[in-house]
Amino acid sequence: MVDFFNIKNNLNIKTRESGVELLRILSMFFVIIIHEIFYFLPSDNLFVVIGRVISWPAIFCFAFITGYFLILKNDQGSKIKRFLFLTLEIVIWRILISLIYLISASFIAHDSVANFFYDFFVNVIIDLISPNFWYFWAIIFVYLIFPFFASFLDKNYKNGKQLLKWILWFFFMITIIATLGHALIKVIHYNFSAYTDWATFGIVMFPAVLGGYWHLIEQEKRWKYNWKMQLYGVLGLVIVYLINFSWEWWMKDGGTARTYLNPLWTLAGWFYFLIFKGFKFHNKFINWWSDLSWWIYVLHQGFIYLWASTLMSYTNLDNYSRTILTILICYFLTIILVLATQNFDRFIFKPFIWEKWKKWFKNINEKRKQQSKLQEEK
């Protein structure tokens, strides 16, 4: 894990390209906009429609960047062990943040203990395996399999690249079929698409694999990112946005239109990458902030949105001002919770809980080995 409180000595933060890290920050801000912008305004409001459409490439940008950097990151050691520790850590922090909200909300509403435990079980524990948490399991799946891709590429680059190409085509065909299937609803009023929240791994896997594949091509061709690349990215984004607005106008259903244009939104993530990769500079603060954005992605949730929107509901502001302030409050409140979580992790959880648990597990493992050795000697 990145040490958020030691920017000066963190070599990783100093050396990364800040243009790409700025895109990661923007993506997470877009995620907050997608979830928050319609609390005080109707979904067909022009401000809401434009805000959600502009922000929609958020997950695709984030996944593209993740795949781009992970594809050649072949770390030594147990990949499964690192994956399990990362997953466990995120799940623990999500539960803790949810508990903070539930305790404070129950105290304010004077809820009974029974209601508290019911909300905890249904809205926290069960929610971890529900479609609401799809974005976490999708990105964590990328973190699981991409180190194996990187290892395979090290051993057999040609076949590894071909495998990525096949996977890319697979997810492309799935998203195309889903798009065409849902378009048929408009014509013959029957849903041929099974592309529901449970199947949204493609939303993350498609751009992640595209990002990894693009990194391989970039290295082979030795392409340089300049103003021409950025111009291609801008033109591509304009085309994607125009197609989406046209699709929404035809279907009269913004949510459906955005969801079933995933092939185009994946390309939008790529176009954004071309634009921001062209900004060549290094800034330690932006790189530090970008690391927070990864945790904002895995820890953002409805409880935090409810805090911000509830606070704004008590004001006398107009709905547009409420919406803008809710988005800003929600974003910075999420950052505060992430920092608090990391601070707790650094000074309390790891030294006093995690290390003791690891020591206890290690002792049990050593005793088991000793017993096995004694049995073999007998």
C-alpha positions as CSV (number, residue, x, y, z in Angstrom):
1,M,0.0,0.0,0.0
2,V,1.2,3.5,-0.7
3,D,2.1,5.5,2.4
4,F,-0.1,8.6,1.9
5,F,1.6,10.5,4.8
6,N,5.1,10.3,3.5
7,I,5.0,12.0,0.1
8,K,8.6,13.3,0.3
9,N,10.2,9.9,0.4
10,N,7.8,8.0,-1.8
11,L,9.7,7.4,-5.0
12,N,6.6,6.0,-6.7
13,I,4.8,9.2,-6.2
14,K,7.7,11.3,-7.4
15,T,8.3,9.6,-10.7
16,R,4.9,8.8,-12.2
17,E,3.5,10.7,-15.1
18,S,1.1,13.3,-13.6
19,G,-0.9,13.7,-16.8
20,V,-2.3,10.1,-16.5
21,E,-2.7,10.5,-12.7
22,L,-4.7,13.7,-13.3
23,L,-7.1,11.6,-15.5
24,R,-7.4,9.1,-12.6
25,I,-8.5,12.0,-10.3
26,L,-10.9,13.3,-12.9
27,S,-12.4,9.8,-13.3
28,M,-13.2,9.5,-9.6
29,F,-14.8,13.0,-9.6
30,F,-16.9,11.9,-12.5
31,V,-18.0,8.8,-10.5
32,I,-19.3,11.1,-7.8
33,I,-21.1,13.3,-10.3
34,I,-22.8,10.2,-11.8
35,H,-24.2,9.1,-8.5
36,E,-25.0,12.6,-7.0
37,I,-26.3,14.8,-9.7
38,F,-29.9,13.7,-9.8
39,Y,-30.7,13.9,-6.0
40,F,-32.3,17.3,-6.2
41,L,-33.1,17.5,-9.9
42,P,-35.3,15.2,-12.2
43,S,-33.4,12.7,-14.3
44,D,-34.6,14.4,-17.6
45,N,-33.3,17.8,-16.6
46,L,-30.9,19.1,-19.2
47,F,-28.2,19.9,-16.6
48,V,-28.5,16.3,-15.2
49,V,-28.4,14.7,-18.7
50,I,-25.3,16.7,-19.8
51,G,-23.5,16.1,-16.5
52,R,-24.1,12.3,-16.5
53,V,-23.2,11.9,-20.2
54,I,-20.0,13.9,-19.8
55,S,-19.1,11.9,-16.6
56,W,-20.1,8.5,-18.0
57,P,-16.6,7.4,-19.2
58,A,-15.3,7.5,-15.6
59,I,-15.1,3.7,-15.0
60,F,-13.8,3.1,-18.5
61,C,-11.0,5.6,-18.1
62,F,-10.1,4.1,-14.7
63,A,-10.1,0.5,-15.9
64,F,-8.1,1.5,-19.1
65,I,-5.4,3.1,-16.9
66,T,-5.4,0.1,-14.5
67,G,-4.9,-2.4,-17.4
68,Y,-2.3,-0.2,-19.1
69,F,0.0,-0.2,-16.0
70,L,-0.7,-3.8,-14.7
71,I,-0.1,-5.6,-18.0
72,L,3.7,-5.4,-17.7
73,K,3.9,-5.5,-13.9
74,N,5.2,-9.0,-13.2
75,D,6.0,-8.8,-9.5
76,Q,7.7,-11.7,-7.9
77,G,6.1,-13.6,-5.0
78,S,2.7,-15.1,-4.4
79,K,0.2,-13.3,-6.6
80,I,-2.8,-15.0,-5.0
81,K,-1.6,-14.1,-1.5
82,R,-1.2,-10.4,-2.4
83,F,-4.6,-10.4,-4.1
84,L,-6.3,-12.0,-1.0
85,F,-4.7,-9.5,1.4
86,L,-5.7,-6.6,-0.8
87,T,-9.3,-7.9,-1.1
88,L,-9.5,-8.5,2.7
89,E,-8.2,-5.0,3.5
90,I,-10.7,-3.3,1.2
91,V,-13.6,-5.3,2.5
92,I,-12.7,-4.5,6.2
93,W,-12.5,-0.8,5.5
94,R,-15.7,-0.8,3.6
95,I,-17.4,-2.5,6.5
96,L,-15.9,0.0,9.0
97,I,-16.9,3.1,7.0
98,S,-20.5,1.6,6.7
99,L,-20.5,1.1,10.4
100,I,-19.6,4.7,11.1
101,Y,-22.6,5.8,9.1
102,L,-25.0,3.2,10.6
103,I,-24.0,4.1,14.2
104,S,-24.4,7.8,13.6
105,A,-27.7,7.4,11.7
106,S,-29.1,5.0,14.3
107,F,-28.2,7.4,17.1
108,I,-29.8,10.4,15.3
109,A,-33.0,8.4,14.4
110,H,-33.1,6.6,17.8
111,D,-33.3,3.2,16.1
112,S,-33.5,0.1,18.1
113,V,-30.6,-2.3,18.4
114,A,-32.5,-4.9,16.4
115,N,-33.0,-2.4,13.5
116,F,-29.3,-1.5,13.7
117,F,-28.2,-5.1,13.3
118,Y,-30.7,-5.7,10.5
119,D,-29.4,-2.7,8.6
120,F,-25.9,-3.9,9.2
121,F,-26.6,-7.4,7.9
122,V,-28.7,-6.4,4.9
123,N,-27.1,-3.1,3.8
124,V,-23.5,-3.9,4.6
125,I,-22.7,-7.6,4.7
126,I,-25.2,-8.8,2.0
127,D,-24.4,-5.7,-0.1
128,L,-20.8,-7.0,-0.4
129,I,-22.1,-9.8,-2.7
130,S,-24.9,-7.9,-4.3
131,P,-24.9,-6.3,-7.8
132,N,-24.5,-2.9,-6.1
133,F,-20.9,-3.8,-5.4
134,W,-20.1,-5.0,-8.9
135,Y,-17.5,-2.3,-9.6
136,F,-15.3,-3.5,-6.7
137,W,-15.3,-7.2,-7.7
138,A,-14.7,-6.3,-11.3
139,I,-11.6,-4.2,-10.6
140,I,-10.3,-6.6,-8.0
141,F,-10.7,-9.4,-10.7
142,V,-8.4,-7.3,-12.9
143,Y,-5.9,-7.1,-10.1
144,L,-6.1,-10.9,-9.8
145,I,-5.6,-12.0,-13.4
146,F,-3.4,-9.3,-14.9
147,P,-0.2,-10.3,-12.9
148,F,-0.6,-13.7,-14.5
149,F,-1.0,-12.0,-17.9
150,A,2.3,-10.2,-17.2
151,S,4.0,-13.4,-16.2
152,F,2.8,-15.2,-19.3
153,L,4.0,-12.3,-21.5
154,D,7.4,-12.5,-20.0
155,K,7.7,-16.2,-20.9
156,N,5.9,-16.2,-24.3
157,Y,5.2,-12.6,-25.5
158,K,3.8,-13.6,-28.9
159,N,1.2,-16.0,-27.6
160,G,0.4,-13.7,-24.6
161,K,-0.3,-10.8,-26.9
162,Q,-2.5,-13.1,-29.1
163,L,-4.4,-14.2,-26.0
164,L,-5.1,-10.6,-25.0
165,K,-6.3,-9.9,-28.6
166,W,-8.8,-12.8,-28.4
167,I,-10.1,-11.7,-25.0
168,L,-10.4,-8.2,-26.3
169,W,-12.6,-9.4,-29.2
170,F,-14.6,-11.6,-26.9
171,F,-15.6,-8.6,-24.7
172,F,-16.1,-6.4,-27.7
173,M,-18.6,-9.0,-29.2
174,I,-20.4,-9.3,-25.8
175,T,-20.9,-5.5,-25.6
176,I,-22.0,-5.3,-29.3
177,I,-24.6,-8.1,-28.8
178,A,-25.9,-6.4,-25.7
179,T,-26.2,-3.1,-27.5
180,L,-28.0,-4.6,-30.5
181,G,-30.2,-6.7,-28.2
182,H,-31.4,-3.7,-26.2
183,A,-31.9,-1.7,-29.4
184,L,-34.4,-4.4,-30.5
185,I,-36.6,-3.5,-27.5
186,K,-37.3,-0.2,-29.2
187,V,-38.4,-2.1,-32.4
188,I,-40.2,-5.3,-31.3
189,H,-40.6,-4.7,-27.5
190,Y,-38.8,-7.8,-26.4
191,N,-35.6,-7.8,-24.3
192,F,-33.0,-10.0,-26.0
193,S,-30.2,-8.7,-23.8
194,A,-29.1,-10.4,-20.6
195,Y,-26.5,-7.7,-19.9
196,T,-27.6,-6.9,-16.3
197,D,-25.6,-5.7,-13.3
198,W,-24.4,-9.3,-12.7
199,A,-22.7,-9.3,-16.1
200,T,-21.0,-5.9,-15.9
201,F,-17.6,-7.4,-15.5
202,G,-17.3,-6.5,-19.2
203,I,-17.6,-2.8,-18.3
204,V,-14.3,-3.1,-16.5
205,M,-12.6,-6.0,-18.3
206,F,-13.0,-4.7,-21.8
207,P,-11.3,-1.3,-21.2
208,A,-8.7,-2.9,-18.9
209,V,-7.7,-5.5,-21.6
210,L,-7.7,-2.7,-24.2
211,G,-5.4,-0.6,-22.0
212,G,-3.0,-3.5,-21.6
213,Y,-3.1,-4.3,-25.3
214,W,-2.6,-0.7,-26.2
215,H,0.5,-0.6,-23.9
216,L,2.0,-3.5,-25.8
217,I,1.4,-1.9,-29.2
218,E,2.7,1.5,-27.9
219,Q,6.0,-0.2,-26.8
220,E,6.4,-2.1,-30.1
221,K,5.7,1.0,-32.3
222,R,7.5,3.4,-29.9
223,W,4.8,5.9,-30.3
224,K,5.2,9.4,-28.9
225,Y,2.4,11.3,-27.3
226,N,2.1,14.8,-28.7
227,W,-0.5,17.4,-29.7
228,K,-1.5,15.2,-32.7
229,M,-2.4,12.3,-30.5
230,Q,-4.3,14.7,-28.2
231,L,-6.2,16.0,-31.2
232,Y,-7.2,12.5,-32.2
233,G,-8.4,11.9,-28.7
234,V,-10.5,15.1,-28.7
235,L,-12.1,14.3,-32.0
236,G,-12.9,10.8,-30.9
237,L,-14.5,12.1,-27.7
238,V,-16.6,14.6,-29.6
239,I,-17.9,11.7,-31.9
240,V,-18.7,9.5,-28.9
241,Y,-20.6,12.2,-27.1
242,L,-22.6,13.2,-30.2
243,I,-23.6,9.5,-30.8
244,N,-24.6,9.2,-27.2
245,F,-26.8,12.3,-27.2
246,S,-28.4,11.1,-30.5
247,W,-29.0,7.6,-29.0
248,E,-30.6,9.1,-25.9
249,W,-32.9,11.3,-28.0
250,W,-34.0,8.3,-30.0
251,M,-34.6,5.9,-27.0
252,K,-36.0,8.6,-24.7
253,D,-34.2,6.7,-21.9
254,G,-30.8,8.1,-20.8
255,G,-29.8,5.3,-18.5
256,T,-30.5,2.6,-21.1
257,A,-28.7,4.6,-23.8
258,R,-25.6,5.1,-21.7
259,T,-25.5,1.5,-20.4
260,Y,-25.8,-0.1,-23.8
261,L,-23.3,2.0,-25.6
262,N,-20.4,0.4,-23.7
263,P,-18.3,-0.3,-26.7
264,L,-18.2,3.4,-27.5
265,W,-17.6,4.4,-23.8
266,T,-14.6,2.0,-23.8
267,L,-13.2,3.9,-26.7
268,A,-14.0,7.1,-24.8
269,G,-11.7,5.9,-22.0
270,W,-9.0,5.3,-24.6
271,F,-9.5,8.8,-26.1
272,Y,-9.3,10.4,-22.7
273,F,-6.1,8.5,-22.1
274,L,-4.6,9.8,-25.4
275,I,-5.4,13.4,-24.3
276,F,-4.0,13.2,-20.8
277,K,-1.0,11.0,-21.6
278,G,0.2,13.9,-23.8
279,F,0.6,16.2,-20.8
280,K,4.2,15.6,-19.8
281,F,4.9,16.8,-16.3
282,H,5.5,15.5,-12.7
283,N,3.8,16.8,-9.7
284,K,4.1,15.0,-6.3
285,F,0.8,16.4,-5.0
286,I,-1.2,15.2,-8.0
287,N,0.4,11.8,-7.9
288,W,-0.4,11.6,-4.1
289,W,-4.0,12.6,-4.8
290,S,-4.3,10.0,-7.5
291,D,-3.4,7.3,-5.1
292,L,-6.4,8.5,-3.0
293,S,-8.5,8.1,-6.1
294,W,-8.0,4.3,-6.2
295,W,-9.4,4.1,-2.7
296,I,-12.2,6.4,-3.5
297,Y,-13.1,4.0,-6.3
298,V,-13.3,0.9,-4.0
299,L,-14.7,2.7,-0.9
300,H,-17.3,5.1,-2.4
301,Q,-20.8,4.1,-1.6
302,G,-24.4,5.3,-1.0
303,F,-24.0,6.0,2.7
304,I,-21.6,8.9,1.9
305,Y,-24.0,10.2,-0.7
306,L,-26.8,10.2,1.8
307,W,-24.7,12.2,4.3
308,A,-24.0,14.9,1.7
309,S,-27.5,15.1,0.2
310,T,-29.2,15.1,3.7
311,L,-27.0,18.0,4.8
312,M,-28.0,20.0,1.7
313,S,-31.7,19.2,2.1
314,Y,-31.7,21.4,5.2
315,T,-30.5,24.5,3.3
316,N,-32.6,27.1,1.5
317,L,-30.5,27.0,-1.7
318,D,-31.9,26.4,-5.1
319,N,-31.7,22.8,-6.4
320,Y,-28.8,23.6,-8.8
321,S,-26.7,25.0,-6.0
322,R,-27.6,22.1,-3.8
323,T,-26.6,19.6,-6.5
324,I,-23.2,21.2,-7.1
325,L,-22.4,21.5,-3.3
326,T,-23.6,18.0,-2.7
327,I,-21.1,16.7,-5.3
328,L,-18.3,18.7,-3.8
329,I,-19.1,17.7,-0.2
330,C,-19.5,14.1,-1.2
331,Y,-16.1,14.0,-3.0
332,F,-14.1,15.7,-0.2
333,L,-16.0,13.7,2.5
334,T,-14.9,10.5,0.7
335,I,-11.3,11.8,0.7
336,I,-11.5,12.5,4.4
337,L,-12.8,9.0,5.1
338,V,-10.1,7.4,2.9
339,L,-7.4,9.4,4.8
340,A,-8.9,8.5,8.1
341,T,-9.0,4.8,7.0
342,Q,-5.4,4.9,5.9
343,N,-4.3,6.6,9.1
344,F,-6.1,4.0,11.2
345,D,-4.5,1.3,9.0
346,R,-1.0,2.7,9.5
347,F,-1.0,3.5,13.2
348,I,-3.5,1.0,14.7
349,F,-4.6,-1.8,12.5
350,K,-1.3,-3.0,11.0
351,P,1.0,-2.7,14.1
352,F,-1.5,-3.9,16.7
353,I,-4.0,-6.2,14.8
354,W,-2.7,-7.3,11.4
355,E,0.9,-8.1,12.5
356,K,-0.3,-10.1,15.5
357,W,-2.7,-12.0,13.3
358,K,0.2,-12.8,10.9
359,K,2.4,-13.9,13.7
360,W,-0.3,-16.1,15.1
361,F,-0.9,-17.7,11.7
362,K,2.8,-18.1,11.2
363,N,3.2,-19.9,14.5
364,I,0.3,-22.3,13.7
365,N,1.9,-23.0,10.3
366,E,5.3,-23.7,11.9
367,K,3.7,-26.1,14.5
368,R,2.0,-27.9,11.7
369,K,5.3,-28.4,9.8
370,Q,7.0,-29.6,13.0
371,Q,4.2,-32.2,13.6
372,S,4.4,-33.4,10.0
373,K,8.2,-33.7,10.3
374,L,7.9,-35.7,13.5
375,Q,5.3,-38.0,11.9
376,E,7.7,-38.6,9.0
377,E,10.6,-39.5,11.3
378,K,8.4,-42.1,13.1
